[in-house]
Amino acid sequence: MTILNRQLNWIVTTTGGLFSIFLTIASPNLILLENHGANASISKIASPTIDSPNYLITARKKKRLKPKVRSTATPTQVESLDLTQTPPPPLISPAVPNSPDPVPPTPSTAAEPELSVDVTGERRINLPKSSPIHTIDSTQIQKQGAKSVADALKNLPGFAINDVGYGADIHTGTYYRGASTNQFIILLNGRSIGTNVNTYHGATDLNSIPVDSIDRIELSSGASNIIYGSETFGGVVNIITKSYHGTPQTNISAELGSYGRQNYRASYTGGDRKVNYRIGIEKYLIDNNYSVPVGAANRDPVTGKLSNADTDTISYTGNISVAISDRNQLDFDVTKIASRRGLVYFGFPLQRDRLNHDALNLGLNWRSQLTEDQSSILNTTISYNQDYFNTFGPSGTNNRTGILDTKAVTGKIDHTWKNTPTNTLRWGGELQSRQLNGSSISTVPARIVFNDVENRSVFNTALFAVDTWKISDKVAVDLGVRQNFNSQFGNYLNPSLGSRWEIDPAFALRASVTGAQRNPGLDQLYLYDTVHGWFPNPDLKPETGANWTAGFDLALSNTSTGTITYFGSNLNNRLATQAINPTTTQWANIGRVATNGLEVGVKQQLTPQWSTFLNYTYTDAKIQTGVESGLQLALVPFSVAQLGIGYANQGWEVNLLTNYNSGTRRVFFNNPGQTSTNFVPSFLNLDLSARVPISENIGLNFYVENLADVQYEKVNRIYSPGRTFRAGVSANF
């Protein structure tokens, strides 16, 4: 079989005179082709979910093909299906709910080493499906022209991302189901990279994490909160990096755009059945020196342009996977990020503060298959994460600087055991030591007395378990518990409960509820913020509460799927800064927030070339206590929506993306005539992308953002630049 669609991700393996071709098309659908002379057959794989149909084709070939990329994922439960009735999978699908789990090998492939698959750390979340799991892969990321994780996430349900794109203000934040970045969990290959740092702009910056090394991003909630940490009131974002088998390959790309935007990427991959590796580098720069209206944040009064909004980021990534034996695999990966940027304050006058951020993440994972039938898998992980933040700048004729240097060393054991055909237990333990070295230095006379150096640490031990019972062929229930032992806040337990009922192959109901506790950051407890003038508070209490989901999944047709989810949370002892007198602002527990919302996602394959998707999220995040009681959380919009339509044929691609935002509530430092109860006007944005193939290995990429050329206010006093352009070239050889 020699005809391969270049639009598909395809991989080839050989066994004697047989070869197998696997393809993944916009979701984890697998295809294996078998050719008997001029005849071909196709079979459908029975999927554990109602997601896009999976298909199995097999082929026999006399000539041995050289593998390009290799995988040993294999399907099961085959039933016959007419080749002419094969519905094409979606070409665009930013939201792929409930991705099916890996399946065990068939007898024909069981002799191959199962662990020689492409694995970097934890490749799949493998969670109960009582809450939705959404996936966006590298192909979809490329189509939307994302340059960072924040860019990629903005087209997933539930997200409201203010600090992304031209002129992004790091203060305006990223929110998922009303929860801020530090209130949901961010993973890299299954390992937490969250800082739980809240001052000096030390929250995890999703704009600094590059996408070139990313295979896919998985978004989950429910039981994943128990496995990865109970400090989330939103969900879990798992960033999974690329790994390859096959012949060595070099990938390079370069892109230039409006207002000094430059993006350069290069990677090299290779390996064989035992060892595979990848190294990559990415450079991103932008000036952001476009005109903004009077009243905009950081507007230079002389030029009328946005100032101090430039960014310069470089990242290095690498990973190596070694198949030690048929049942044991060792993975090591590293990510190094160096970011230098100016800060745009959404409410202050013209500012010149700068932020230097350096991050290092190392992870070593040993995956062991303890039984022949893969019913028992043990993952042992050791990781190191460091984030260094330095915010500095002038204050009149004086200067101030704040430094946060956080280090975390984590060890984790995670065992998945299918002990009976109807019961799966996932359990394990985690040890983490987190240290903060911080300093506040100012020459401002009124703040010199508060200059401080703090060295603090906290140790946390956790035991977790999630047990899933398959009560019948259609009903499953999962029960989870996480017990934490914290050196600062004592012992506390968080449970979870979920259920999924597949009423028929096209319709399933699901629901989940999870307890949560997020402890204050060491900086909030002990370190004075000399940049903002915020005082710490050693008497802070943890944020506590619960979050829940309920909804259903639909297979509307052979080429259309949908998901609807109601979500909610109760957050007590909310942490925020509070003015305790006219001259003093301090961290405090200010009360309760109740969040309720709705997520809707639909994807449709219109024809073999045309596809579309629609996401809508409504979030009512209401403050229940204090002076702002009854108000929506600032910077969280009530409604966001994304609509995409795409065309792809023989390497040619055109994609149109539409984003709607109902507008966020303003915060302090408003312009005259505005108050903190006002909302920013709603806006609608249209982006167009296209790919033109030049040859088999070279393509041209074009992006036009804000097609309508309307300069709108994205969030409090932060404005878009109007229409912008980007063009680039990518090649592999």
C-alpha positions as CSV (number, residue, x, y, z in Angstrom):
1,M,0.0,0.0,0.0
2,T,1.8,3.1,-1.1
3,I,-0.8,5.9,-1.0
4,L,-0.6,7.9,2.3
5,N,-2.5,11.1,3.0
6,R,0.1,13.8,4.1
7,Q,-2.7,15.5,6.1
8,L,-2.8,12.5,8.5
9,N,-0.3,11.6,11.2
10,W,0.9,8.2,10.1
11,I,3.3,5.6,11.4
12,V,4.6,2.3,9.9
13,T,5.8,-0.9,11.6
14,T,7.0,-4.1,10.1
15,T,6.9,-7.7,11.2
16,G,8.4,-10.2,8.7
17,G,6.5,-9.7,5.4
18,L,3.7,-7.7,7.1
19,F,3.5,-4.0,7.8
20,S,1.1,-1.9,9.7
21,I,0.1,1.7,9.2
22,F,-1.4,3.7,12.0
23,L,-3.0,7.1,11.6
24,T,-4.3,9.6,14.1
25,I,-6.8,12.1,12.7
26,A,-7.7,15.1,15.0
27,S,-8.5,12.6,17.8
28,P,-7.1,9.3,19.0
29,N,-8.6,7.3,16.2
30,L,-6.4,4.5,15.0
31,I,-6.2,2.9,11.5
32,L,-4.3,-0.3,10.6
33,L,-4.4,-1.2,6.9
34,E,-4.3,-4.8,5.4
35,N,-4.2,-5.4,1.7
36,H,-4.8,-8.8,0.1
37,G,-3.9,-8.3,-3.5
38,A,-6.4,-5.9,-5.0
39,N,-8.8,-6.4,-2.1
40,A,-8.9,-4.3,1.1
41,S,-11.1,-4.5,4.1
42,I,-11.9,-2.2,7.0
43,S,-13.1,-3.0,10.5
44,K,-14.5,-0.8,13.2
45,I,-13.0,-0.9,16.6
46,A,-15.5,-0.9,19.4
47,S,-14.7,2.2,21.4
48,P,-15.2,2.5,25.2
49,T,-16.7,5.9,24.7
50,I,-19.1,7.5,22.2
51,D,-16.4,9.7,20.7
52,S,-15.6,9.7,17.0
53,P,-15.6,6.2,15.5
54,N,-12.4,4.3,15.3
55,Y,-11.5,2.2,12.3
56,L,-9.1,-0.7,11.7
57,I,-7.7,-1.6,8.3
58,T,-5.0,-4.2,7.7
59,A,-2.7,-4.7,4.8
60,R,-0.2,-7.2,3.5
61,K,2.8,-6.1,1.4
62,K,5.7,-7.8,-0.3
63,K,8.1,-4.8,-0.1
64,R,9.4,-3.8,3.3
65,L,8.9,-0.1,4.1
66,K,11.3,1.9,6.2
67,P,9.5,3.2,9.3
68,K,9.0,7.0,9.5
69,V,7.4,7.2,13.0
70,R,6.5,4.2,15.1
71,S,3.9,3.3,17.6
72,T,2.7,-0.1,19.0
73,A,-0.7,1.0,20.2
74,T,-3.1,-1.7,19.1
75,P,-6.9,-2.1,18.7
76,T,-9.3,-4.8,19.9
77,Q,-12.9,-6.0,19.5
78,V,-13.1,-5.9,15.7
79,E,-16.3,-6.0,13.8
80,S,-16.7,-5.8,10.0
81,L,-17.6,-2.5,8.3
82,D,-17.9,-1.7,4.6
83,L,-14.9,0.4,3.4
84,T,-17.2,2.7,1.3
85,Q,-19.1,3.7,4.4
86,T,-16.1,5.1,6.3
87,P,-17.0,8.6,7.7
88,P,-14.0,10.9,7.8
89,P,-12.8,12.1,11.2
90,P,-12.8,15.9,11.9
91,L,-10.0,18.0,10.5
92,I,-10.6,20.7,13.2
93,S,-11.5,19.6,16.7
94,P,-10.1,21.7,19.5
95,A,-12.4,20.0,22.0
96,V,-12.2,16.2,21.9
97,P,-14.1,15.0,25.0
98,N,-13.4,11.7,26.7
99,S,-10.5,10.4,24.7
100,P,-10.5,6.6,24.7
101,D,-7.9,4.9,26.9
102,P,-5.1,2.8,25.4
103,V,-6.2,-0.8,24.7
104,P,-4.4,-4.0,25.1
105,P,-2.6,-5.7,22.2
106,T,-4.3,-8.4,20.1
107,P,-2.6,-11.8,19.9
108,S,-0.9,-10.9,16.6
109,T,1.0,-8.0,18.3
110,A,1.4,-9.3,21.8
111,A,4.9,-10.5,21.0
112,E,6.2,-7.0,20.4
113,P,7.5,-5.0,23.4
114,E,4.4,-3.1,24.6
115,L,6.5,-0.4,26.1
116,S,8.3,0.6,23.0
117,V,5.4,3.0,22.3
118,D,6.0,6.7,22.1
119,V,5.8,7.7,25.8
120,T,7.1,10.7,27.5
121,G,6.2,10.6,31.2
122,E,2.5,10.0,31.5
123,R,1.1,10.1,28.0
124,R,-2.6,9.6,29.0
125,I,-4.5,10.6,32.0
126,N,-6.4,7.2,32.1
127,L,-9.2,8.6,34.3
128,P,-12.8,7.6,34.9
129,K,-15.1,9.3,32.4
130,S,-17.5,10.7,35.0
131,S,-16.3,14.1,33.9
132,P,-15.4,15.3,30.4
133,I,-11.8,15.1,29.1
134,H,-11.0,17.6,26.3
135,T,-7.9,17.3,24.1
136,I,-6.2,19.6,21.7
137,D,-3.3,18.1,19.7
138,S,-0.3,19.5,17.9
139,T,-2.1,19.6,14.5
140,Q,-4.9,21.7,15.9
141,I,-2.4,24.0,17.7
142,Q,-0.6,24.6,14.4
143,K,-3.8,25.4,12.6
144,Q,-4.7,28.1,15.0
145,G,-1.2,29.5,15.0
146,A,-0.7,29.3,18.8
147,K,2.7,30.4,20.1
148,S,2.1,29.4,23.7
149,V,0.0,27.1,25.9
150,A,-2.2,30.1,26.8
151,D,-2.8,30.6,23.0
152,A,-3.8,26.9,22.6
153,L,-6.1,26.8,25.6
154,K,-8.2,29.7,24.6
155,N,-10.2,27.5,22.2
156,L,-11.1,24.9,24.8
157,P,-14.4,25.0,26.7
158,G,-14.4,26.7,30.1
159,F,-11.4,29.0,29.5
160,A,-11.4,32.8,29.7
161,I,-7.8,33.9,28.9
162,N,-7.2,37.6,29.2
163,D,-3.4,37.7,29.2
164,V,-2.7,36.4,25.7
165,G,-2.1,37.9,22.3
166,Y,-0.9,41.4,21.4
167,G,-0.3,43.7,24.4
168,A,-1.2,41.0,26.9
169,D,-1.1,42.2,30.6
170,I,0.1,39.4,32.9
171,H,-2.1,40.9,35.7
172,T,-5.4,40.2,33.9
173,G,-5.0,36.4,34.3
174,T,-6.2,33.1,32.9
175,Y,-9.4,31.6,34.3
176,Y,-11.0,28.2,34.0
177,R,-14.6,27.8,35.2
178,G,-14.0,31.0,37.2
179,A,-10.8,29.7,38.9
180,S,-7.5,31.5,38.5
181,T,-4.3,30.0,37.4
182,N,-3.2,29.1,40.9
183,Q,-6.6,27.5,41.6
184,F,-6.3,24.8,39.0
185,I,-3.4,22.3,38.4
186,I,-0.9,22.6,35.5
187,L,1.0,19.4,34.7
188,L,3.9,18.7,32.4
189,N,3.9,15.0,31.4
190,G,1.8,14.3,34.5
191,R,4.1,16.3,36.9
192,S,2.9,19.5,38.6
193,I,4.7,22.7,37.5
194,G,2.5,25.1,39.4
195,T,4.3,27.5,41.7
196,N,1.6,28.5,44.2
197,V,3.3,31.9,44.2
198,N,1.1,34.9,44.1
199,T,3.2,38.1,44.3
200,Y,5.8,39.6,42.0
201,H,3.9,38.1,39.1
202,G,5.0,34.6,40.2
203,A,1.9,32.7,39.1
204,T,2.5,30.0,36.5
205,D,2.8,31.9,33.2
206,L,1.2,29.9,30.4
207,N,2.4,32.5,27.9
208,S,6.0,31.4,28.5
209,I,5.4,27.7,27.8
210,P,6.2,27.1,24.1
211,V,4.1,24.8,21.9
212,D,6.7,23.4,19.5
213,S,7.5,20.5,21.8
214,I,3.8,19.7,22.7
215,D,2.1,16.6,21.4
216,R,-1.2,17.4,23.0
217,I,-2.9,19.1,25.9
218,E,-5.5,17.3,28.0
219,L,-8.0,19.1,30.2
220,S,-9.9,17.1,32.9
221,S,-11.6,17.5,36.3
222,G,-13.3,15.2,38.8
223,A,-11.1,12.3,39.8
224,S,-8.0,13.9,38.3
225,N,-8.1,16.4,41.2
226,I,-7.6,13.4,43.6
227,I,-4.7,11.9,41.6
228,Y,-2.8,15.1,40.9
229,G,-3.6,17.3,43.8
230,S,-6.7,18.5,45.6
231,E,-5.9,22.2,45.5
232,T,-8.0,22.8,42.3
233,F,-11.3,24.5,42.1
234,G,-11.3,24.3,38.3
235,G,-9.5,21.4,36.7
236,V,-6.3,19.8,35.6
237,V,-4.3,20.8,32.5
238,N,-1.8,18.1,31.4
239,I,0.8,19.3,28.8
240,I,2.2,16.2,27.1
241,T,5.4,16.6,25.0
242,K,6.4,14.9,21.8
243,S,8.5,11.8,21.5
244,Y,9.4,9.8,18.3
245,H,10.6,6.5,17.0
246,G,12.0,6.1,13.5
247,T,14.6,7.7,11.2
248,P,16.1,11.0,12.3
249,Q,14.2,14.0,11.3
250,T,14.9,17.8,11.5
251,N,12.0,20.3,11.7
252,I,12.5,24.0,11.3
253,S,10.2,27.0,11.0
254,A,10.4,30.8,10.9
255,E,7.6,33.3,11.2
256,L,7.4,37.1,11.0
257,G,4.5,39.3,11.9
258,S,3.1,42.7,12.8
259,Y,4.7,44.9,15.5
260,G,8.0,43.1,15.6
261,R,6.6,39.6,16.1
262,Q,9.2,36.9,15.4
263,N,9.1,33.2,16.0
264,Y,11.8,30.7,15.2
265,R,11.7,26.9,16.0
266,A,14.0,24.0,15.3
267,S,13.9,20.4,16.5
268,Y,15.7,17.1,15.8
269,T,14.2,13.7,16.5
270,G,15.3,10.1,16.0
271,G,15.8,6.7,17.6
272,D,15.1,3.0,17.2
273,R,13.1,0.3,18.9
274,K,15.1,0.7,22.1
275,V,15.9,4.4,22.3
276,N,14.2,7.5,20.9
277,Y,15.0,11.2,21.6
278,R,14.0,14.7,20.7
279,I,15.7,18.1,21.2
280,G,14.2,21.5,20.4
281,I,14.7,25.2,20.7
282,E,12.2,28.1,20.2
283,K,12.7,31.8,20.1
284,Y,9.9,34.4,20.4
285,L,10.1,38.2,20.3
286,I,7.5,41.0,19.9
287,D,7.6,44.8,20.4
288,N,3.9,45.5,20.8
289,N,4.4,49.2,19.9
290,Y,1.0,49.9,18.4
291,S,-1.3,52.9,18.9
292,V,-3.8,52.8,21.7
293,P,-6.6,55.3,22.6
294,V,-6.4,57.9,25.4
295,G,-7.1,56.2,28.7
296,A,-5.4,52.9,27.7
297,A,-3.0,51.3,30.2
298,N,0.7,52.1,29.6
299,R,0.0,54.6,26.8
300,D,3.0,56.8,26.0
301,P,1.6,60.4,26.0
302,V,4.1,61.5,23.4
303,T,3.8,58.8,20.8
304,G,0.3,57.6,21.7
305,K,1.5,54.0,21.5
306,L,1.6,51.1,24.0
307,S,4.9,51.1,25.8
308,N,7.0,48.7,27.8
309,A,5.0,45.8,26.4
310,D,7.9,43.9,24.6
311,T,8.6,40.2,25.2
312,D,11.7,38.1,24.5
313,T,11.5,34.4,25.3
314,I,13.7,31.5,24.5
315,S,13.1,27.9,25.4
316,Y,15.0,24.6,25.2
317,T,13.3,21.2,25.4
318,G,14.6,17.6,25.2
319,N,13.6,14.1,26.1
320,I,14.9,10.6,25.8
321,S,13.0,7.3,26.2
322,V,14.7,4.0,26.7
323,A,13.0,0.6,26.5
324,I,14.9,-1.3,29.2
325,S,13.0,-4.5,28.5
326,D,9.7,-5.7,27.1
327,R,7.9,-4.4,30.2
328,N,10.0,-1.5,31.5
329,Q,10.6,1.9,30.0
330,L,12.6,4.9,31.3
331,D,11.7,8.5,30.2
332,F,13.6,11.6,30.9
333,D,12.6,15.1,29.8
334,V,13.8,18.6,30.5
335,T,12.3,22.1,29.8
336,K,14.3,25.3,30.2
337,I,12.6,28.7,29.7
338,A,14.1,32.2,29.9
339,S,11.6,35.1,29.5
340,R,12.3,38.9,29.6
341,R,9.3,41.2,29.3
342,G,8.0,44.6,30.1
343,L,4.9,44.8,32.3
344,V,1.7,46.5,31.3
345,Y,-0.4,47.4,34.4
346,F,-4.1,47.4,33.6
347,G,-4.8,50.4,35.8
348,F,-1.7,52.3,36.7
349,P,-0.2,55.3,34.7
350,L,2.8,54.8,32.5
351,Q,5.0,52.1,34.0
352,R,8.5,50.9,33.3
353,D,8.7,47.7,35.5
354,R,10.3,44.6,34.0
355,L,9.9,40.9,34.7
356,N,12.6,38.3,34.3
357,H,11.4,34.7,34.6
358,D,13.6,31.7,34.4
359,A,12.2,28.2,34.7
360,L,13.7,24.7,34.8
361,N,11.7,21.4,34.9
362,L,13.3,18.0,35.0
363,G,11.4,14.7,35.1
364,L,12.4,11.1,35.3
365,N,9.7,8.4,34.9
366,W,10.0,4.6,35.1
367,R,7.0,2.8,33.7
368,S,6.8,-0.9,34.5
369,Q,4.3,-3.4,33.2
370,L,3.9,-5.8,36.1
371,T,1.7,-8.4,34.3
372,E,1.5,-10.0,30.8
373,D,-2.0,-8.7,30.2
374,Q,-1.2,-5.1,31.2
375,S,-3.6,-5.2,34.0
376,S,-1.0,-3.8,36.4
377,I,1.0,-0.7,35.4
378,L,3.4,1.1,37.8
379,N,4.7,4.6,37.2
380,T,7.5,5.9,39.5
381,T,8.4,9.6,39.0
382,I,11.0,12.0,40.3
383,S,10.9,15.6,39.3
384,Y,12.5,19.0,40.0
385,N,10.9,22.3,39.2
386,Q,12.4,25.7,39.7
387,D,10.9,29.1,38.9
388,Y,12.8,32.3,39.4
389,F,10.9,35.6,39.2
390,N,12.6,39.0,39.4
391,T,10.3,42.1,39.1
392,F,12.2,45.4,39.2
393,G,11.7,49.0,38.1
394,P,11.9,52.7,39.1
395,S,9.6,54.6,41.5
396,G,10.3,58.2,40.7
397,T,14.0,58.7,41.4
398,N,14.1,55.5,43.5
399,N,14.1,51.8,42.6
400,R,12.6,48.6,44.0
401,T,13.0,45.0,43.2
402,G,11.4,41.8,44.3
403,I,12.8,38.2,43.9
404,L,11.0,34.9,44.3
405,D,13.0,31.8,43.8
406,T,10.9,28.7,44.2
407,K,12.2,25.1,44.1
408,A,10.2,21.9,44.4
409,V,11.4,18.3,44.5
410,T,8.7,15.7,44.1
411,G,8.6,11.9,44.2
412,K,5.5,9.9,43.2
413,I,4.4,6.3,42.8
414,D,1.2,5.7,40.7
415,H,-0.1,2.2,40.3
416,T,-3.0,1.3,38.0
417,W,-4.4,-2.2,38.7
418,K,-7.3,-3.8,36.9
419,N,-7.9,-6.4,39.6
420,T,-11.1,-7.9,38.1
421,P,-12.8,-7.4,34.7
422,T,-15.2,-4.9,36.4
423,N,-12.9,-3.1,38.8
424,T,-9.9,-0.9,38.3
425,L,-7.9,0.7,41.2
426,R,-5.5,3.6,40.7
427,W,-3.6,4.4,43.9
428,G,-0.3,5.8,45.0
429,G,1.6,8.3,47.1
430,E,3.5,11.6,46.7
431,L,6.2,13.4,48.6
432,Q,7.0,17.0,47.9
433,S,9.4,19.5,49.4
434,R,8.9,23.1,48.3
435,Q,11.2,26.0,49.2
436,L,10.9,29.7,48.7
437,N,13.9,32.1,48.8
438,G,12.5,35.6,48.5
439,S,13.6,39.2,48.9
440,S,12.1,42.7,48.9
441,I,14.5,45.6,48.3
442,S,13.5,49.2,47.9
443,T,15.1,52.6,48.0
444,V,11.8,54.3,48.3
445,P,12.1,56.1,51.7
446,A,8.7,55.0,53.0
447,R,9.4,51.3,52.1
448,I,13.0,50.8,53.2
449,V,11.8,49.7,56.7
450,F,10.0,46.8,55.0
451,N,13.0,45.5,53.1
452,D,13.1,41.8,53.8
453,V,14.7,38.4,53.0
454,E,12.7,35.2,53.6
455,N,13.8,31.6,53.3
456,R,10.8,29.3,53.9
457,S,9.9,25.7,53.1
458,V,7.0,23.3,53.4
459,F,6.8,19.5,53.1
460,N,3.7,17.7,51.9
461,T,2.9,14.0,51.8
462,A,-0.2,12.6,50.1
463,L,-1.8,9.2,49.6
464,F,-4.5,8.9,46.9
465,A,-6.8,6.2,45.5
466,V,-9.5,6.2,42.8
467,D,-11.5,3.0,42.5
468,T,-13.7,2.5,39.4
469,W,-16.5,-0.2,39.4
470,K,-18.1,-1.3,36.2
471,I,-21.5,-2.1,37.7
472,S,-22.8,-3.3,34.2
473,D,-21.9,-2.9,30.6
474,K,-23.4,0.6,30.7
475,V,-22.9,1.9,34.2
476,A,-19.6,2.8,36.0
477,V,-19.0,4.4,39.4
478,D,-15.7,5.8,40.7
479,L,-14.9,6.7,44.3
480,G,-11.7,8.6,45.2
481,V,-9.9,9.9,48.2
482,R,-6.8,12.0,48.8
483,Q,-5.2,12.3,52.3
484,N,-2.7,15.1,52.7
485,F,-0.1,15.5,55.5
486,N,1.2,19.1,55.3
487,S,3.9,20.4,57.6
488,Q,2.2,23.8,57.8
489,F,-1.5,23.2,57.6
490,G,-1.8,19.7,59.1
491,N,-3.7,16.7,57.9
492,Y,-6.8,17.0,55.6
493,L,-8.8,14.7,53.4
494,N,-10.6,15.3,50.1
495,P,-13.0,12.8,48.6
496,S,-14.5,12.4,45.1
497,L,-17.4,10.6,43.6
498,G,-18.4,10.1,40.0
499,S,-20.6,8.0,37.8
500,R,-21.3,7.5,34.1
501,W,-24.3,5.8,32.5
502,E,-24.2,4.9,28.8
503,I,-27.9,4.7,28.0
504,D,-27.2,3.7,24.5
505,P,-24.1,4.0,22.1
506,A,-25.1,7.5,21.2
507,F,-26.0,9.0,24.6
508,A,-24.4,8.9,28.0
509,L,-25.0,10.7,31.3
510,R,-22.2,11.5,33.8
511,A,-21.7,13.4,37.1
512,S,-18.9,14.0,39.5
513,V,-18.2,15.9,42.8
514,T,-14.8,16.6,44.4
515,G,-13.5,18.2,47.6
516,A,-10.7,20.8,47.4
517,Q,-8.3,22.7,49.6
518,R,-5.7,25.2,48.4
519,N,-3.2,26.4,50.9
520,P,-1.8,29.9,50.9
521,G,1.5,30.5,49.2
522,L,4.6,31.0,51.2
523,D,4.9,34.5,49.7
524,Q,1.4,35.4,50.9
525,L,2.2,34.3,54.4
526,Y,5.7,35.8,54.9
527,L,7.1,38.1,52.2
528,Y,6.4,41.8,51.8
529,D,5.6,42.8,48.2
530,T,7.6,46.0,47.7
531,V,6.6,46.4,44.1
532,H,2.8,46.6,44.8
533,G,3.1,47.5,48.5
534,W,1.2,44.4,49.7
535,F,1.8,43.0,53.2
536,P,2.0,39.3,54.0
537,N,-0.3,37.7,56.5
538,P,0.9,34.7,58.5
539,D,-2.6,34.0,59.8
540,L,-4.1,33.1,56.4
541,K,-6.3,30.1,56.2
542,P,-6.6,27.6,53.3
543,E,-9.2,28.1,50.6
544,T,-11.6,25.1,51.0
545,G,-14.7,23.9,49.2
546,A,-15.9,21.5,46.5
547,N,-16.5,21.5,42.8
548,W,-18.9,19.4,40.7
549,T,-20.0,18.6,37.2
550,A,-23.0,17.0,35.5
551,G,-23.8,16.5,31.9
552,F,-24.1,14.2,28.9
553,D,-22.2,13.1,25.8
554,L,-23.9,12.7,22.4
555,A,-23.1,11.0,19.2
556,L,-25.4,13.1,17.0
557,S,-24.4,11.2,13.9
558,N,-21.5,9.2,12.5
559,T,-19.7,12.5,11.9
560,S,-21.0,14.7,14.7
561,T,-20.5,14.6,18.5
562,G,-21.5,16.9,21.3
563,T,-21.0,17.4,25.0
564,I,-23.0,19.5,27.5
565,T,-21.7,20.0,31.1
566,Y,-23.1,21.9,34.0
567,F,-20.3,22.9,36.4
568,G,-20.1,24.6,39.8
569,S,-18.0,25.2,42.9
570,N,-18.1,26.7,46.3
571,L,-14.9,28.4,47.5
572,N,-14.6,29.4,51.2
573,N,-11.9,31.7,52.7
574,R,-11.1,33.2,49.3
575,L,-7.6,34.7,49.3
576,A,-7.2,38.2,47.9
577,T,-5.6,41.5,48.9
578,Q,-7.6,43.9,51.0
579,A,-7.2,47.5,52.1
580,I,-7.1,47.4,55.9
581,N,-6.6,51.2,56.1
582,P,-6.1,54.0,53.5
583,T,-2.3,53.3,53.3
584,T,-2.1,49.6,53.9
585,T,-3.1,46.6,51.7
586,Q,-2.6,43.1,53.0
587,W,-3.4,39.5,52.0
588,A,-6.6,38.3,53.7
589,N,-9.3,35.6,53.6
590,I,-12.2,37.8,52.3
591,G,-15.1,35.4,52.1
592,R,-17.0,33.0,49.8
593,V,-17.4,32.7,46.0
594,A,-20.1,30.5,44.4
595,T,-19.6,29.5,40.8
596,N,-22.1,27.9,38.4
597,G,-21.8,27.6,34.7
598,L,-22.5,25.7,31.5
599,E,-20.2,24.3,28.8
600,V,-21.4,23.2,25.4
601,G,-19.2,21.7,22.7
602,V,-20.1,20.3,19.2
603,K,-17.9,19.1,16.4
604,Q,-19.1,18.1,12.9
605,Q,-17.4,16.7,9.8
606,L,-19.3,18.3,7.0
607,T,-17.6,16.6,4.1
608,P,-14.2,14.8,3.7
609,Q,-12.6,18.2,3.3
610,W,-14.8,20.5,5.5
611,S,-15.2,20.4,9.3
612,T,-16.4,22.7,12.0
613,F,-16.7,23.0,15.8
614,L,-18.5,25.2,18.3
615,N,-17.8,25.8,22.0
616,Y,-19.8,28.0,24.4
617,T,-19.2,28.6,28.1
618,Y,-21.3,30.5,30.6
619,T,-19.7,31.3,34.0
620,D,-21.6,32.9,36.9
621,A,-18.8,33.4,39.5
622,K,-20.6,35.4,42.2
623,I,-19.0,36.9,45.3
624,Q,-21.1,36.0,48.3
625,T,-19.6,38.0,51.1
626,G,-17.9,41.3,51.8
627,V,-18.1,44.7,50.2
628,E,-18.4,43.2,46.7
629,S,-21.1,40.7,47.6
630,G,-23.4,40.0,44.7
631,L,-20.9,41.0,42.0
632,Q,-19.3,38.8,39.4
633,L,-15.6,38.1,40.0
634,A,-13.5,40.8,38.3
635,L,-11.9,39.8,35.0
636,V,-14.2,36.7,34.6
637,P,-16.7,37.1,31.7
638,F,-20.1,35.7,31.8
639,S,-20.0,34.3,28.3
640,V,-17.2,33.2,25.9
641,A,-17.7,31.2,22.6
642,Q,-15.5,29.9,19.9
643,L,-16.6,28.8,16.4
644,G,-14.2,27.3,13.8
645,I,-14.6,26.0,10.3
646,G,-11.8,24.4,8.3
647,Y,-10.9,23.1,4.9
648,A,-8.1,20.7,4.2
649,N,-7.2,18.9,0.9
650,Q,-3.9,17.5,-0.3
651,G,-1.8,19.7,2.0
652,W,-3.8,22.9,1.4
653,E,-5.6,24.2,4.5
654,V,-7.8,27.2,5.4
655,N,-9.2,27.8,8.9
656,L,-11.5,30.5,10.2
657,L,-11.8,31.0,14.0
658,T,-14.3,33.2,15.7
659,N,-14.0,34.2,19.4
660,Y,-16.7,36.0,21.3
661,N,-16.3,37.6,24.8
662,S,-19.2,39.2,26.7
663,G,-16.8,41.5,28.5
664,T,-15.3,41.4,32.0
665,R,-16.0,43.4,35.1
666,R,-13.6,46.3,35.6
667,V,-11.2,46.5,38.6
668,F,-9.5,49.4,40.4
669,F,-7.7,52.2,38.7
670,N,-10.5,53.0,36.3
671,N,-10.7,56.0,34.0
672,P,-13.0,58.9,35.0
673,G,-16.6,57.9,34.7
674,Q,-15.9,54.2,35.1
675,T,-16.4,52.2,38.3
676,S,-15.5,48.7,39.5
677,T,-19.1,47.6,38.8
678,N,-18.9,48.4,35.1
679,F,-18.2,45.8,32.5
680,V,-15.8,46.1,29.5
681,P,-17.9,46.1,26.2
682,S,-18.3,42.7,24.5
683,F,-16.3,42.0,21.4
684,L,-16.2,39.5,18.5
685,N,-12.9,38.6,16.9
686,L,-12.2,36.8,13.6
687,D,-8.9,35.1,12.7
688,L,-7.9,33.4,9.5
689,S,-5.1,30.9,8.9
690,A,-3.9,29.1,5.7
691,R,-1.3,26.6,4.7
692,V,0.1,26.3,1.2
693,P,2.2,23.2,0.4
694,I,5.3,24.1,-1.7
695,S,6.7,20.5,-1.8
696,E,6.3,17.3,0.1
697,N,8.4,18.7,3.0
698,I,7.9,22.5,2.8
699,G,4.9,24.6,3.5
700,L,4.0,28.3,3.8
701,N,1.8,29.4,6.7
702,F,-0.3,32.6,6.8
703,Y,-2.3,34.2,9.6
704,V,-4.6,37.3,9.6
705,E,-5.9,38.1,13.1
706,N,-8.8,40.5,13.8
707,L,-10.1,40.5,10.3
708,A,-12.6,43.2,11.0
709,D,-9.8,45.6,12.0
710,V,-11.7,46.7,15.1
711,Q,-9.6,47.9,18.1
712,Y,-11.5,46.6,21.0
713,E,-10.9,46.7,24.8
714,K,-10.0,43.1,25.7
715,V,-10.0,43.6,29.4
716,N,-9.8,46.6,31.8
717,R,-7.9,49.3,29.8
718,I,-6.0,46.7,27.6
719,Y,-6.6,47.2,23.9
720,S,-6.1,45.0,20.8
721,P,-4.0,46.5,18.0
722,G,-6.6,46.0,15.2
723,R,-5.8,43.8,12.2
724,T,-2.4,42.0,12.3
725,F,-0.5,39.7,9.9
726,R,1.9,36.8,10.2
727,A,3.7,34.7,7.5
728,G,6.1,31.9,7.9
729,V,7.7,28.8,6.4
730,S,8.1,25.3,7.8
731,A,10.1,22.4,6.6
732,N,11.2,18.9,7.7
733,F,13.9,16.7,6.3
